[in-house]
Amino acid sequence: MLRTACIVAFYGFLRCGEFTVSKAAQFDPDINLCIEDVVFHTDLVVLKLKQSKTDPFRKGINIQLHKLGQLICPYKTLLEYIQVRKEFSPINQTDPLFITIDKKPLERQYFLTCIKKVLDICGFNSSHYNGHSFRIGAATSAGKAKIEDHLIKTLGRWSSDSYIRYIRVTPASIKSAQNRLGRI
């Protein structure tokens, strides 16, 4: 579950509140992400967010997660997760998409605590990470991959140019840009 939530959050540029709940008891299938909100097609899976910060009229937003044919693939990971969920216990369409081992909806604080433990185990300073890290990481990675600004804005569902503040620029990137400037 944790692996799938991380991969989906990264490739979907998701806000933590779009795939977790504040409290498990407050899970509402009319608002929160459910099994029914995941629709598989041949080459992509569509994740339907019923509400989002940039969707004030609550029309819903569809997030496309494509088959990538790479080691980390949001389509394949989500498909495998759903299959494991079905083996783990019978599922209803209105069940939460992400659940803990005790079958409760994934709470934001539980998710963040788990992520920080994994980061600590891997030798990273977990205090540098928070619920927005997936959006920041996705925007930064998109910038590093030289994805056009309008696509980064679309992928992250930003209605303004505020996405720019999410992109982290390393000293090495600045040096490289200055080197390129010096060659003109």
Backbone as a chain_set.jsonl record, in Angstrom:
{"seq": "MLRTACIVAFYGFLRCGEFTVSKAAQFDPDINLCIEDVVFHTDLVVLKLKQSKTDPFRKGINIQLHKLGQLICPYKTLLEYIQVRKEFSPINQTDPLFITIDKKPLERQYFLTCIKKVLDICGFNSSHYNGHSFRIGAATSAGKAKIEDHLIKTLGRWSSDSYIRYIRVTPASIKSAQNRLGRI", "coords": {"N": [[0.827, -1.187, 0.0], [1.875, 1.284, 0.862], [4.006, 1.709, -0.935], [2.584, 1.825, -3.371], [0.891, 4.031, -2.889], [2.809, 6.06, -2.711], [3.993, 6.045, -5.292], [1.769, 6.574, -6.924], [1.042, 9.059, -5.859], [3.302, 10.586, -6.57], [3.485, 10.395, -9.485], [0.964, 11.318, -10.085], [1.039, 13.863, -9.145], [-0.105, 14.407, -6.664], [-1.803, 15.954, -3.913], [-1.387, 15.421, -0.458], [-3.791, 15.225, 0.977], [-5.491, 14.377, -0.995], [-5.362, 11.677, -1.3], [-5.354, 10.576, 1.184], [-6.963, 10.482, 4.451], [-8.088, 12.674, 7.086], [-8.918, 11.608, 9.55], [-9.629, 8.214, 10.148], [-12.255, 7.489, 10.79], [-13.683, 9.477, 9.605], [-13.872, 8.964, 6.941], [-15.382, 9.351, 3.808], [-17.15, 8.104, 1.213], [-18.254, 9.689, -0.762], [-16.606, 11.778, -1.033], [-13.894, 11.096, -0.602], [-11.11, 9.188, -1.994], [-11.879, 6.208, -3.619], [-12.178, 2.65, -4.36], [-13.807, 2.507, -6.632], [-13.08, 4.757, -7.978], [-10.958, 4.271, -9.554], [-10.135, 3.471, -12.716], [-9.299, 1.163, -15.055], [-7.774, 1.137, -18.221], [-6.609, 0.046, -21.458], [-3.947, 1.115, -21.843], [-3.653, 2.956, -19.839], [-4.512, 4.144, -16.568], [-7.245, 5.68, -15.052], [-7.638, 7.954, -12.542], [-10.063, 9.126, -10.538], [-10.556, 12.065, -8.995], [-12.716, 13.218, -6.65], [-12.897, 15.64, -5.474], [-10.9, 18.574, -5.328], [-8.344, 20.951, -4.605], [-8.116, 22.789, -6.689], [-10.526, 22.558, -7.913], [-13.095, 24.043, -7.474], [-15.87, 23.809, -7.823], [-16.437, 21.232, -7.444], [-16.585, 19.283, -9.504], [-15.045, 17.205, -10.135], [-11.961, 15.64, -11.028], [-10.005, 14.09, -13.459], [-7.223, 12.046, -13.279], [-4.617, 10.973, -15.223], [-2.771, 8.041, -15.374], [-0.263, 6.527, -16.888], [0.801, 3.488, -18.621], [4.139, 2.779, -18.413], [6.26, 1.144, -18.999], [8.571, 0.921, -17.54], [10.804, 0.361, -14.723], [9.622, 1.496, -12.436], [6.319, 1.978, -12.493], [3.316, 3.612, -12.593], [0.824, 2.59, -13.461], [1.145, -0.253, -13.561], [1.894, -0.723, -10.892], [-0.375, 0.138, -9.462], [-2.304, -1.606, -10.486], [-1.31, -4.087, -9.555], [-1.515, -3.612, -6.812], [-4.32, -3.378, -6.451], [-5.062, -5.986, -7.108], [-3.827, -7.41, -5.008], [-5.249, -6.297, -2.9], [-7.782, -7.407, -3.396], [-7.257, -10.079, -2.89], [-6.578, -9.939, -0.235], [-8.885, -9.175, 1.139], [-12.442, -9.242, 0.556], [-13.664, -6.702, -1.625], [-15.542, -3.696, -1.79], [-16.93, -1.374, -4.1], [-17.088, 1.173, -3.023], [-15.242, 1.211, -1.036], [-12.34, 2.513, 0.692], [-9.545, 3.491, -1.299], [-6.831, 3.3, -0.495], [-5.74, 1.445, 2.188], [-4.868, 0.559, 5.582], [-3.037, -2.115, 7.209], [-4.834, -3.048, 9.068], [-7.169, -2.646, 7.792], [-8.247, -0.088, 7.737], [-9.077, 3.214, 6.524], [-6.463, 5.054, 4.924], [-4.783, 7.214, 6.912], [-3.647, 10.581, 6.995], [-1.589, 11.311, 8.885], [-0.61, 8.799, 9.689], [0.374, 7.869, 7.246], [2.408, 9.797, 6.733], [4.07, 9.346, 8.944], [4.912, 6.712, 8.45], [6.302, 7.083, 6.002], [8.357, 8.764, 6.845], [9.707, 7.033, 8.578], [10.661, 5.101, 6.774], [12.335, 6.727, 5.207], [14.239, 7.456, 7.164], [15.349, 4.928, 7.725], [16.551, 4.47, 5.284], [18.569, 6.262, 5.393], [18.129, 8.974, 4.964], [17.443, 12.388, 5.883], [14.648, 12.669, 7.493], [13.273, 14.854, 8.408], [13.266, 16.743, 6.48], [11.183, 16.263, 4.815], [7.689, 16.234, 3.934], [4.067, 16.276, 3.75], [3.721, 17.525, 1.3], [5.8, 16.795, -0.232], [5.714, 14.984, -2.378], [4.43, 16.353, -4.476], [6.22, 18.469, -4.739], [8.54, 17.021, -5.363], [7.71, 15.801, -7.753], [7.249, 18.052, -9.397], [9.807, 19.198, -9.387], [11.301, 17.098, -10.516], [10.068, 17.005, -13.007], [10.791, 19.489, -14.032], [13.577, 19.138, -14.121], [13.662, 17.136, -16.014], [13.18, 18.594, -18.181], [10.573, 19.105, -18.981], [7.979, 20.873, -20.52], [6.841, 24.038, -19.266], [4.032, 24.556, -19.365], [3.035, 21.97, -19.384], [3.907, 20.934, -16.935], [2.402, 22.539, -15.27], [-0.157, 21.681, -16.004], [-0.046, 18.908, -15.359], [0.244, 19.06, -12.581], [-2.082, 20.311, -11.939], [-2.229, 23.051, -11.432], [-3.627, 26.237, -11.124], [-2.508, 28.63, -11.394], [0.682, 30.28, -11.785], [2.0, 29.336, -9.617], [3.198, 26.894, -9.305], [5.837, 27.111, -9.89], [7.26, 27.759, -7.612], [7.499, 25.323, -6.417], [9.447, 23.919, -7.67], [12.6, 22.777, -7.099], [15.855, 23.983, -7.299], [19.065, 22.922, -7.881], [22.447, 23.699, -6.793], [24.23, 22.673, -8.704], [22.668, 22.665, -11.021], [22.319, 25.39, -11.423], [24.97, 26.144, -11.867], [25.439, 24.719, -14.251], [23.622, 26.034, -15.952], [24.762, 28.571, -15.968], [27.198, 27.948, -17.161], [26.311, 27.263, -19.714], [25.31, 29.737, -20.496], [27.691, 31.129, -20.625], [28.824, 30.17, -22.926], [27.67, 31.392, -25.042]], "CA": [[0.0, 0.0, 0.0], [2.729, 2.462, 0.98], [4.712, 1.85, -2.215], [1.61, 2.255, -4.38], [0.469, 5.399, -2.566], [3.916, 6.962, -3.052], [4.145, 6.109, -6.75], [0.585, 7.266, -7.449], [1.148, 10.462, -5.433], [4.342, 11.236, -7.366], [3.107, 10.517, -10.896], [-0.281, 12.073, -10.171], [1.248, 15.182, -8.542], [-1.204, 14.501, -5.705], [-1.701, 16.527, -2.578], [-1.571, 14.345, 0.519], [-5.214, 15.15, 1.297], [-6.255, 13.806, -2.099], [-5.342, 10.208, -1.235], [-5.447, 10.175, 2.588], [-8.031, 11.137, 5.209], [-7.609, 13.228, 8.362], [-9.216, 10.563, 10.544], [-10.254, 7.059, 9.489], [-13.705, 7.505, 11.032], [-14.282, 10.53, 8.79], [-13.871, 8.574, 5.532], [-16.662, 9.549, 3.138], [-16.989, 7.674, -0.18], [-18.701, 10.742, -1.674], [-15.549, 12.794, -1.087], [-12.56, 10.499, -0.605], [-10.718, 8.264, -3.05], [-12.404, 4.848, -3.418], [-11.88, 1.651, -5.394], [-14.569, 2.85, -7.84], [-12.464, 5.917, -8.613], [-9.827, 3.773, -10.328], [-10.657, 2.82, -13.917], [-8.212, 0.693, -15.904], [-7.921, 1.031, -19.669], [-5.515, -0.738, -22.02], [-2.633, 1.714, -21.648], [-3.632, 3.919, -18.751], [-5.53, 4.053, -15.527], [-7.768, 7.0, -14.715], [-7.928, 8.131, -11.121], [-11.051, 10.21, -10.453], [-10.6, 12.797, -7.734], [-14.055, 13.811, -6.529], [-12.712, 17.039, -5.115], [-9.513, 19.001, -5.334], [-8.163, 22.367, -4.299], [-8.332, 23.588, -7.898], [-11.832, 22.176, -8.46], [-13.998, 24.647, -6.49], [-17.264, 23.428, -8.021], [-16.492, 19.786, -7.148], [-16.975, 18.519, -10.691], [-14.162, 16.047, -10.208], [-10.811, 15.762, -11.92], [-9.43, 12.804, -13.837], [-5.767, 11.981, -13.339], [-4.177, 9.866, -16.063], [-1.522, 7.376, -15.011], [-0.027, 5.687, -18.059], [1.767, 2.402, -18.637], [5.395, 3.406, -18.795], [7.251, 0.166, -19.416], [9.784, 1.156, -16.766], [10.842, -0.338, -13.444], [8.56, 2.102, -11.629], [5.212, 2.293, -13.397], [2.109, 3.809, -11.791], [-0.237, 1.695, -13.944], [1.439, -1.614, -13.104], [1.876, -0.735, -9.429], [-1.768, 0.251, -9.013], [-2.962, -2.864, -10.855], [-0.853, -5.104, -8.601], [-2.084, -3.285, -5.503], [-5.746, -3.736, -6.461], [-5.121, -7.454, -7.078], [-3.499, -7.818, -3.639], [-6.396, -5.906, -2.076], [-8.847, -8.39, -3.607], [-6.847, -11.309, -2.206], [-6.519, -9.605, 1.184], [-10.267, -9.242, 1.633], [-13.402, -8.797, -0.468], [-13.74, -5.245, -1.681], [-16.695, -3.018, -2.361], [-16.513, -0.247, -4.922], [-17.011, 2.401, -2.226], [-14.188, 1.084, -0.022], [-11.205, 3.403, 0.452], [-8.514, 2.922, -2.169], [-5.665, 2.94, 0.316], [-6.081, 1.038, 3.555], [-3.778, 0.026, 6.387], [-3.104, -3.561, 7.414], [-6.052, -3.335, 9.84], [-8.287, -2.355, 6.877], [-8.788, 1.251, 7.959], [-8.63, 4.181, 5.512], [-5.131, 5.609, 5.16], [-4.789, 8.54, 7.529], [-2.506, 11.428, 6.628], [-0.507, 11.233, 9.867], [-0.051, 7.45, 9.604], [1.15, 7.84, 6.007], [3.617, 10.599, 6.908], [4.922, 8.653, 9.911], [5.513, 5.575, 7.735], [7.254, 7.615, 5.024], [9.524, 9.258, 7.585], [10.451, 5.855, 9.058], [11.36, 4.531, 5.617], [13.419, 7.648, 4.874], [15.266, 7.305, 8.2], [15.999, 3.632, 7.501], [17.367, 4.614, 4.062], [19.654, 7.196, 5.658], [17.771, 10.345, 4.629], [16.961, 13.202, 6.985], [13.197, 12.696, 7.279], [12.7, 16.157, 8.776], [13.202, 17.558, 5.26], [10.064, 15.782, 4.0], [6.355, 16.415, 4.505], [2.974, 15.842, 2.89], [3.804, 18.151, -0.022], [7.043, 16.367, -0.875], [5.473, 14.299, -3.652], [4.184, 17.402, -5.477], [7.49, 19.165, -4.923], [9.419, 16.096, -6.081], [7.221, 15.625, -9.126], [7.498, 19.303, -10.124], [11.258, 19.323, -9.544], [11.714, 16.084, -11.49], [9.564, 17.425, -14.321], [11.667, 20.568, -14.466], [14.878, 18.54, -14.438], [13.472, 16.364, -17.249], [12.918, 19.609, -19.205], [9.171, 19.081, -19.402], [7.539, 22.244, -20.728], [6.146, 24.651, -18.136], [2.577, 24.385, -19.426], [2.725, 20.578, -19.032], [4.08, 20.811, -15.48], [1.224, 23.197, -14.701], [-1.292, 20.789, -16.255], [0.125, 17.683, -14.578], [0.018, 19.364, -11.173], [-3.383, 20.944, -11.798], [-2.07, 24.388, -10.88], [-4.401, 27.212, -11.882], [-1.665, 29.821, -11.534], [2.094, 29.931, -11.974], [2.563, 29.029, -8.296], [3.974, 25.658, -9.38], [7.255, 27.451, -10.02], [7.897, 27.731, -6.29], [7.684, 23.931, -6.023], [10.616, 23.367, -8.35], [13.842, 23.006, -6.378], [16.991, 24.089, -8.211], [20.304, 22.59, -7.192], [23.605, 24.508, -7.2], [24.79, 22.103, -9.93], [21.831, 23.135, -12.13], [22.641, 26.805, -11.63], [26.295, 26.168, -12.488], [25.275, 24.262, -15.623], [22.962, 27.104, -16.697], [25.744, 29.639, -16.152], [28.151, 27.463, -18.152], [25.675, 27.385, -21.034], [25.286, 31.171, -20.795], [29.06, 31.542, -20.955], [29.197, 29.673, -24.263], [26.947, 32.153, -26.073]], "C": [[0.871, 1.252, 0.0], [3.463, 2.742, -0.337], [3.765, 2.402, -3.286], [1.174, 3.695, -4.132], [1.558, 6.4, -2.959], [4.05, 7.134, -4.565], [2.971, 6.859, -7.383], [0.643, 8.752, -7.081], [2.169, 11.213, -6.279], [3.885, 11.456, -8.805], [1.813, 11.295, -11.092], [-0.175, 13.479, -9.623], [0.188, 15.42, -7.458], [-0.831, 15.252, -4.436], [-2.003, 15.398, -1.61], [-3.054, 14.144, 0.855], [-6.08, 14.57, 0.19], [-6.258, 12.279, -2.076], [-5.318, 9.677, 0.194], [-6.665, 10.864, 3.217], [-7.435, 11.679, 6.506], [-7.749, 12.189, 9.466], [-9.971, 9.444, 9.836], [-11.772, 7.083, 9.626], [-14.423, 8.543, 10.174], [-14.293, 10.185, 7.297], [-15.279, 8.694, 4.966], [-16.495, 9.174, 1.664], [-17.474, 8.708, -1.204], [-17.628, 11.812, -1.878], [-14.175, 12.17, -1.331], [-12.364, 9.468, -1.709], [-11.125, 6.833, -2.701], [-11.92, 3.919, -4.532], [-12.565, 2.043, -6.706], [-13.966, 4.017, -8.614], [-11.23, 5.554, -9.439], [-10.388, 2.98, -11.509], [-9.48, 2.472, -14.835], [-8.644, 0.633, -17.363], [-6.699, 0.267, -20.177], [-4.141, -0.175, -21.665], [-2.554, 2.753, -20.536], [-4.708, 3.597, -17.733], [-5.953, 5.483, -15.219], [-8.167, 6.986, -13.246], [-8.85, 9.34, -11.017], [-11.01, 10.82, -9.054], [-11.939, 13.508, -7.666], [-13.987, 15.275, -6.144], [-11.226, 17.33, -5.055], [-9.473, 20.489, -5.059], [-8.47, 23.256, -5.504], [-9.637, 23.225, -8.612], [-12.917, 22.712, -7.518], [-15.46, 24.23, -6.624], [-17.487, 21.929, -7.848], [-17.06, 18.974, -8.308], [-16.186, 17.212, -10.777], [-13.078, 16.272, -11.247], [-10.282, 14.37, -12.2], [-7.928, 12.92, -13.975], [-5.403, 10.763, -14.183], [-2.829, 9.341, -15.565], [-1.271, 6.311, -16.078], [0.898, 4.508, -17.773], [3.066, 2.997, -19.143], [6.447, 2.419, -19.287], [8.592, 0.367, -18.733], [9.688, 0.403, -15.449], [9.754, 0.184, -12.497], [7.487, 2.594, -12.583], [3.938, 2.44, -12.574], [0.969, 2.869, -12.184], [-0.041, 0.295, -13.354], [1.353, -1.719, -11.574], [0.456, -0.694, -8.886], [-2.546, -1.027, -9.32], [-2.592, -3.976, -9.874], [-1.458, -4.876, -7.218], [-3.555, -3.69, -5.421], [-5.903, -5.253, -6.399], [-4.823, -7.98, -5.672], [-4.646, -7.475, -2.699], [-7.522, -6.922, -2.182], [-8.533, -9.701, -2.912], [-6.881, -11.127, -0.692], [-7.894, -9.697, 1.828], [-11.197, -8.807, 0.499], [-13.5, -7.273, -0.449], [-15.051, -4.798, -2.304], [-16.19, -1.81, -3.124], [-16.354, 1.047, -4.129], [-16.015, 2.299, -1.07], [-13.069, 2.067, -0.342], [-10.172, 2.728, -0.451], [-7.332, 2.448, -1.342], [-6.1, 2.645, 1.748], [-4.825, 0.514, 4.256], [-3.981, -1.477, 6.57], [-4.334, -3.961, 8.23], [-7.319, -2.872, 9.11], [-8.97, -1.011, 7.125], [-8.298, 2.186, 6.85], [-7.279, 4.786, 5.908], [-5.237, 7.039, 5.686], [-3.517, 9.289, 7.161], [-1.33, 11.234, 7.59], [0.164, 9.857, 9.844], [0.852, 7.344, 8.373], [2.469, 8.584, 6.195], [4.586, 9.949, 7.89], [5.635, 7.483, 9.24], [6.582, 6.038, 6.754], [8.527, 8.07, 5.737], [10.362, 8.095, 8.143], [11.26, 5.231, 7.928], [12.545, 5.411, 5.235], [14.566, 7.538, 5.872], [16.055, 6.009, 8.0], [16.951, 3.712, 6.304], [18.498, 5.626, 4.233], [19.38, 8.641, 5.274], [17.314, 11.081, 5.882], [15.46, 13.415, 6.779], [12.561, 14.034, 7.65], [12.599, 17.092, 7.568], [11.996, 17.211, 4.391], [8.746, 15.981, 4.725], [5.308, 15.963, 3.493], [2.999, 16.423, 1.488], [5.001, 17.653, -0.825], [6.827, 15.67, -2.208], [5.199, 15.307, -4.768], [5.475, 18.159, -5.78], [8.447, 18.293, -5.735], [9.003, 15.894, -7.521], [7.502, 16.877, -9.954], [8.993, 19.488, -10.388], [11.776, 18.331, -10.58], [11.265, 16.454, -12.898], [10.424, 18.556, -14.884], [13.026, 20.046, -14.904], [14.817, 17.744, -15.74], [13.158, 17.286, -18.434], [11.521, 19.498, -19.814], [8.696, 20.535, -19.462], [6.707, 22.745, -19.548], [4.643, 24.407, -18.173], [2.172, 22.943, -19.085], [2.884, 20.337, -17.538], [2.847, 21.385, -14.787], [-0.009, 22.308, -14.847], [-1.208, 19.534, -15.399], [-0.177, 17.903, -13.097], [-1.297, 20.039, -10.877], [-3.279, 22.296, -11.089], [-2.846, 25.365, -11.744], [-3.628, 28.515, -12.07], [-0.23, 29.355, -11.792], [2.772, 29.589, -10.645], [3.385, 27.738, -8.287], [5.477, 25.936, -9.416], [7.959, 27.384, -8.67], [8.108, 26.305, -5.771], [8.97, 23.345, -6.595], [11.877, 23.773, -7.599], [15.001, 22.986, -7.377], [18.268, 23.857, -7.412], [21.422, 23.547, -7.622], [24.228, 23.983, -8.508], [23.986, 22.549, -11.158], [22.121, 24.594, -12.456], [23.996, 26.938, -12.321], [26.205, 25.765, -13.96], [24.638, 25.355, -16.495], [23.944, 28.244, -16.962], [26.808, 29.229, -17.172], [27.59, 27.607, -19.556], [25.605, 28.847, -21.465], [26.658, 31.659, -21.259], [29.513, 31.11, -22.326], [28.531, 30.451, -25.387], [27.829, 33.256, -26.618]], "O": [[0.632, 2.176, -0.777], [3.526, 3.885, -0.789], [4.111, 3.334, -4.012], [1.097, 4.49, -5.068], [1.254, 7.472, -3.484], [4.205, 8.254, -5.054], [3.166, 7.684, -8.276], [0.327, 9.607, -7.908], [1.929, 12.357, -6.665], [3.896, 12.587, -9.29], [1.592, 11.87, -12.158], [-1.156, 14.222, -9.62], [-0.353, 16.521, -7.353], [0.302, 15.188, -3.959], [-2.798, 14.511, -1.92], [-3.51, 13.009, 1.0], [-7.263, 14.3, 0.399], [-7.069, 11.653, -2.758], [-5.267, 8.464, 0.402], [-7.305, 11.713, 2.598], [-6.4, 11.199, 6.968], [-6.809, 11.931, 10.217], [-10.853, 9.706, 9.018], [-12.49, 6.739, 8.688], [-15.645, 8.489, 10.033], [-14.678, 11.017, 6.475], [-16.244, 8.209, 5.556], [-15.773, 9.856, 0.937], [-17.139, 8.611, -2.384], [-17.729, 12.644, -2.78], [-13.397, 12.65, -2.155], [-13.325, 8.948, -2.277], [-10.773, 6.311, -1.643], [-11.328, 4.362, -5.516], [-11.966, 1.925, -7.775], [-14.306, 4.236, -9.776], [-10.543, 6.434, -9.958], [-11.035, 1.949, -11.325], [-8.767, 3.349, -15.323], [-9.726, 0.147, -17.692], [-5.841, -0.118, -19.382], [-3.263, -0.92, -21.231], [-1.504, 3.359, -20.319], [-5.671, 2.88, -18.007], [-5.119, 6.385, -15.138], [-8.922, 6.13, -12.785], [-8.461, 10.453, -11.37], [-11.377, 10.182, -8.067], [-12.258, 14.317, -8.538], [-14.893, 16.053, -6.443], [-10.409, 16.454, -4.77], [-10.459, 21.197, -5.261], [-9.019, 24.347, -5.353], [-9.82, 23.554, -9.784], [-13.585, 21.933, -6.839], [-16.212, 24.288, -5.651], [-18.586, 21.422, -8.077], [-17.901, 18.096, -8.119], [-16.616, 16.248, -11.411], [-13.266, 17.004, -12.218], [-10.127, 13.562, -11.285], [-7.42, 13.78, -14.695], [-5.833, 9.648, -13.887], [-1.882, 10.101, -15.364], [-1.99, 5.315, -16.152], [1.673, 4.524, -16.816], [3.089, 3.648, -20.188], [7.421, 2.818, -19.925], [9.634, 0.021, -19.289], [8.634, -0.127, -15.098], [9.059, -0.594, -11.844], [7.713, 3.507, -13.377], [3.519, 1.485, -11.92], [0.229, 2.403, -11.318], [-0.944, -0.264, -12.731], [0.809, -2.684, -11.037], [0.127, -1.42, -7.948], [-3.355, -1.475, -8.508], [-3.46, -4.718, -9.416], [-1.861, -5.821, -6.54], [-3.984, -4.279, -4.429], [-6.79, -5.752, -5.706], [-5.495, -8.896, -5.199], [-4.982, -8.256, -1.809], [-8.15, -7.264, -1.18], [-9.434, -10.366, -2.4], [-7.182, -12.067, 0.042], [-8.044, -10.233, 2.926], [-10.781, -8.088, -0.41], [-13.429, -6.644, 0.607], [-15.588, -5.433, -3.212], [-15.121, -1.283, -2.814], [-15.577, 1.92, -4.514], [-15.948, 3.191, -0.223], [-12.864, 2.42, -1.503], [-9.962, 1.518, -0.362], [-6.888, 1.309, -1.483], [-6.729, 3.465, 2.417], [-3.862, 0.089, 3.617], [-4.988, -2.033, 6.131], [-4.825, -5.082, 8.102], [-8.384, -2.725, 9.709], [-10.132, -0.823, 6.766], [-7.219, 1.973, 6.295], [-7.003, 4.998, 7.089], [-5.714, 7.942, 4.999], [-2.446, 8.696, 7.033], [-0.2, 11.016, 7.152], [1.385, 9.767, 9.969], [1.954, 6.801, 8.446], [3.53, 8.06, 5.855], [5.798, 10.0, 7.685], [6.834, 7.287, 9.442], [7.658, 5.443, 6.685], [9.636, 7.793, 5.282], [11.59, 8.175, 8.174], [12.423, 4.875, 8.117], [13.636, 4.905, 4.969], [15.733, 7.529, 5.479], [17.282, 6.001, 8.097], [18.02, 3.101, 6.309], [19.295, 5.826, 3.316], [20.301, 9.457, 5.258], [16.849, 10.457, 6.837], [15.056, 14.254, 5.974], [11.432, 14.315, 7.25], [11.92, 18.117, 7.631], [11.811, 17.811, 3.333], [8.676, 15.911, 5.952], [5.642, 15.334, 2.488], [2.37, 15.88, 0.58], [5.189, 18.052, -1.974], [7.683, 15.759, -3.089], [5.683, 15.134, -5.887], [5.779, 18.451, -6.936], [9.084, 18.766, -6.677], [9.849, 15.824, -8.413], [7.948, 16.771, -11.096], [9.391, 19.887, -11.482], [12.598, 18.685, -11.425], [11.994, 16.24, -13.866], [10.743, 18.571, -16.073], [13.559, 20.462, -15.932], [15.797, 17.682, -16.482], [12.904, 16.82, -19.544], [11.318, 19.761, -20.999], [8.978, 21.326, -18.562], [5.971, 21.985, -18.919], [4.038, 24.09, -17.149], [1.084, 22.719, -18.555], [2.087, 19.617, -16.936], [2.318, 20.797, -13.843], [-0.811, 22.195, -13.92], [-2.195, 19.14, -14.778], [-0.774, 17.05, -12.441], [-1.614, 20.316, -9.72], [-4.12, 22.644, -10.26], [-2.737, 25.328, -12.97], [-4.052, 29.394, -12.82], [0.019, 28.167, -11.993], [4.001, 29.56, -10.57], [4.177, 27.511, -7.372], [6.284, 25.095, -9.021], [9.125, 26.995, -8.594], [8.822, 26.106, -4.788], [9.514, 22.382, -6.054], [12.187, 24.958, -7.478], [15.107, 22.075, -8.199], [18.514, 24.512, -6.399], [21.348, 24.14, -8.699], [24.701, 24.773, -9.325], [24.563, 22.785, -12.219], [22.162, 24.983, -13.623], [24.156, 27.739, -13.242], [26.823, 26.396, -14.818], [25.06, 25.576, -17.63], [23.957, 28.816, -18.052], [27.269, 30.058, -17.956], [28.295, 28.019, -20.478], [25.811, 29.169, -22.635], [26.768, 32.487, -22.163], [30.498, 31.636, -22.842], [28.799, 30.196, -26.561], [27.406, 34.009, -27.494]]}, "num_chains": 1, "name": "protein.A"}
